[in-house]
């Protein structure tokens, strides 16, 4: 089976062609760097994403938040739900942990900006 992907590993956005057998990438073509090959292999076997969103403080002010690492793609909506349910009050500092274990992934969600 062949899968066509667009690499999101760097700004080049290479068009990748991946040959897949038994749920594993056996060959990758179209990448201009090693990042593309690594991305394709990961995307086929265990896709992951970083999540960025906002959370409202008790004062009604939005704070930008992102996961401190990648989470399994199938957990995105659960992670966002956990972040949106967090109780946050001002002030919030850059790097503050908003959720320590988002959706049971072991990955924290942290503030990406200081909001006074």
TAVEN-V770841 format. One record per residue. N is the residue number from 0. RES is the residue in one small letter. SS is DSSP state (alpha for helix, beta for strand, coil for the rest). PHI is phi in whole degrees, -180 to 180 (999 if undefined). D_FIRST is the distance of its C-alpha to the first C-alpha in whole Angstrom. Layout:
{{N | RES | SS | PHI | D_FIRST} {N | RES | SS | PHI | D_FIRST}}
This chain:
{{0 | x | coil | 999 | 0} {1 | x | beta | -115 | 4} {2 | x | beta | -120 | 7} {3 | x | beta | -103 | 10} {4 | x | beta | -131 | 13} {5 | x | beta | -110 | 17} {6 | x | coil | -67 | 18} {7 | x | coil | -113 | 22} {8 | x | coil | -76 | 23} {9 | x | coil | -152 | 26} {10 | x | coil | -66 | 27} {11 | x | coil | -64 | 25} {12 | x | coil | 60 | 22} {13 | x | coil | -60 | 20} {14 | x | beta | -84 | 17} {15 | x | beta | -105 | 14} {16 | x | beta | -117 | 10} {17 | x | beta | -120 | 8} {18 | x | beta | -89 | 6} {19 | x | beta | -120 | 5} {20 | x | beta | -134 | 7} {21 | x | coil | 53 | 9} {22 | x | coil | 75 | 10} {23 | x | beta | -125 | 10} {24 | x | beta | -76 | 10} {25 | x | beta | -100 | 10} {26 | x | beta | -155 | 11} {27 | x | beta | -131 | 12} {28 | x | beta | -131 | 14} {29 | x | coil | 100 | 16} {30 | x | coil | -81 | 18} {31 | x | coil | -101 | 22} {32 | x | coil | -149 | 23} {33 | x | alpha | -65 | 22} {34 | x | alpha | -57 | 22} {35 | x | alpha | -63 | 19} {36 | x | alpha | -64 | 17} {37 | x | alpha | -62 | 19} {38 | x | alpha | -59 | 18} {39 | x | alpha | -60 | 14} {40 | x | alpha | -63 | 14} {41 | x | alpha | -67 | 16} {42 | x | alpha | -62 | 15} {43 | x | alpha | -76 | 12} {44 | x | alpha | -89 | 14} {45 | x | alpha | -158 | 17} {46 | x | coil | -64 | 18} {47 | x | beta | -131 | 21} {48 | x | beta | -146 | 24} {49 | x | coil | -90 | 27} {50 | x | coil | -115 | 29} {51 | x | beta | -123 | 32} {52 | x | beta | -161 | 35} {53 | x | beta | -132 | 38} {54 | x | beta | -129 | 41} {55 | x | beta | -87 | 44} {56 | x | coil | -77 | 47} {57 | x | coil | -60 | 50} {58 | x | coil | -85 | 52} {59 | x | coil | 85 | 49} {60 | x | coil | -100 | 48} {61 | x | beta | -76 | 44} {62 | x | beta | -123 | 43} {63 | x | beta | -71 | 40} {64 | x | beta | -137 | 38} {65 | x | beta | -145 | 34} {66 | x | beta | -72 | 33} {67 | x | coil | -75 | 34} {68 | x | coil | -159 | 30} {69 | x | coil | -83 | 27} {70 | x | beta | -124 | 26} {71 | x | beta | -57 | 23} {72 | x | alpha | -54 | 22} {73 | x | alpha | -71 | 22} {74 | x | alpha | -98 | 26} {75 | x | alpha | -53 | 27} {76 | x | alpha | -67 | 29} {77 | x | alpha | -66 | 31} {78 | x | alpha | -63 | 31} {79 | x | alpha | -61 | 33} {80 | x | alpha | -61 | 35} {81 | x | alpha | -61 | 36} {82 | x | alpha | -65 | 37} {83 | x | alpha | -63 | 39} {84 | x | alpha | -84 | 41} {85 | x | coil | -65 | 42} {86 | x | coil | -98 | 46} {87 | x | coil | -129 | 47} {88 | x | coil | -124 | 50} {89 | x | coil | -74 | 52} {90 | x | coil | -82 | 52} {91 | x | beta | -119 | 48} {92 | x | coil | -105 | 48} {93 | x | coil | -50 | 45} {94 | x | coil | 92 | 43} {95 | x | coil | -58 | 44} {96 | x | beta | -79 | 42} {97 | x | beta | -92 | 41} {98 | x | beta | -136 | 39} {99 | x | coil | -79 | 39} {100 | x | coil | -142 | 36} {101 | x | alpha | -64 | 34} {102 | x | alpha | 54 | 33} {103 | x | alpha | 70 | 33} {104 | x | coil | -86 | 30} {105 | x | coil | 83 | 33} {106 | x | coil | -107 | 33} {107 | x | coil | -83 | 36} {108 | x | beta | -111 | 36} {109 | x | beta | -125 | 39} {110 | x | beta | -69 | 41} {111 | x | coil | -106 | 40} {112 | x | coil | -158 | 44} {113 | x | coil | -80 | 47} {114 | x | beta | -128 | 49} {115 | x | coil | -83 | 52}}
